[in-house]
């Protein structure tokens, strides 16, 4: 074999290997999805969504779980969005060179890598015990907000960084202050990117079970929560609970709940993709 | 003919980017309602000098200025001067058209809106009169609610000029305003500069010698951070005093 033939062969071989790797991922995902759909799709009906948990599998529903998930989503967003976006703006626009900013930057990257169960322990101690919020929705939401913060901060910074210098110059040259420039030009122009990060953070938070189990979220909550201080459960915990029971009927319930959880995640991701495309079309440099 | 008063003056001006000495002992006085052109090879300091005139370099880390820049006799680097107030007086147009990704209307009135002017009638009138001054009104009056990014490059640059004029500055700084434009758009901008000098003091940085010759009354030649020669444009282009100036304007280097 000549050298160039060898090179061509290597090229082909690597291409084949790449396709193989891609398909492994896709096939596993497809098998998983099909499996879940076969197991659970027949179980989903109006009653399943509206029933309270029960010891009898066919009467058990996910009403308290999806209401809890909704509460958690809203509460943790309310906390994490303003904090995360403000922190991102500070780090990118104001604190660029200071030693504190450097220190914060390194630690935010570290935070993004901390296992979620550690956040659960932190939330249990600080929000649950020190603040005395116990195993309430608020404790869960604050804990998940911590989990979401690094993602939101990082994507906010990336989005802000993508706004060209020339737009800031134009704003400053017209007599705008730094804050006016950020508020009227930088944030609107980076809004699509920030929103994408926010939604990705949300869809991560919605799937978390570990930190919430640690803070004491329960699988059996007889009533849907009505205030942030109520006890709660969420879909992942409900799924975890059902999966660990011996009866086959509960496994079917779990599969059905997984479909609902996946649906929520897909919808959130879909919104993220839609918003990103919409804003990218509007803002062209 | 009586001599016009000086609008802008630099006295013993030195500027540094960290350890780099970018402007060396600049002394220059620019007349009111006239066009002054800054020429010179890349990196000679002409843009840096232009940007010290409205303190656009303030946000650059390690940039510092020594000496005085006087606008109507007042030092603009004085502590009492508020940068945003200064920039309302000294507008700026950039090398590449940089409209905001908003409507044409929002672009023109941005400077007024951030001053807190909300009256729709005032804003609409200001928008129309600024766009008329840049001969853009007829072209965009039906597109006021369309994105400014949909305009052509030349229109965008005239929009940027209109946007600068809307806050009624007395000085307009232009940093190579036509370098990203085609010849026809360039001609329009040059025509515009010629008309604007009836009402505004204009300082323009240009790489284009012919442009300096066409639009300016005075020309300043910068080289390696120094102001080599400053004279009436006609004089400079016909009988430059310094050899370096002559070499540059005849295209022997640059």
Contacts between the chains, C-beta under 8 A, distances in Angstrom:
chain1	res1	chain2	res2	distance
A	97	B	61	6.3
A	164	B	98	7.8
A	166	B	94	6.3
A	166	B	96	6.2
A	166	B	98	3.9
A	167	B	98	6.2
A	167	B	100	6.4
A	167	B	101	7.8
A	169	B	56	6.7
A	169	B	92	7.9
A	169	B	94	6.2
A	169	B	98	6.8
A	170	B	94	6.9
A	170	B	98	4.7
A	170	B	99	7.7
A	170	B	100	6.6
A	170	B	160	7.2
A	170	B	163	7.7
A	171	B	100	7.6
A	171	B	110	7.4
A	172	B	56	6.7
A	172	B	59	7.4
A	172	B	87	7.0
A	173	B	54	6.6
A	173	B	56	6.5
A	173	B	87	5.9
A	173	B	91	6.8
A	173	B	92	4.0
A	173	B	94	7.7
A	173	B	164	7.2
A	174	B	87	6.8
A	174	B	91	7.5
A	174	B	110	5.9
A	174	B	111	3.9
A	174	B	114	7.0
A	174	B	163	6.7
A	174	B	164	7.1
A	174	B	167	6.3
A	175	B	84	4.5
A	175	B	85	7.3
A	175	B	87	4.3
A	175	B	88	4.4
A	175	B	111	6.0
A	175	B	114	6.7
A	175	B	115	7.1
A	175	B	167	6.4
A	176	B	84	7.1
A	176	B	110	7.8
A	176	B	111	7.8
A	176	B	114	4.9
A	177	B	84	5.8
A	177	B	114	7.9
A	180	B	114	5.0
A	184	B	110	7.3
A	184	B	113	8.0
A	184	B	114	6.8
A	185	B	100	6.1
A	188	B	101	8.0
A	189	B	101	6.0
A	282	B	101	6.7
A	282	B	147	7.6
A	283	B	101	4.6
A	284	B	101	7.4
A	284	B	149	6.0
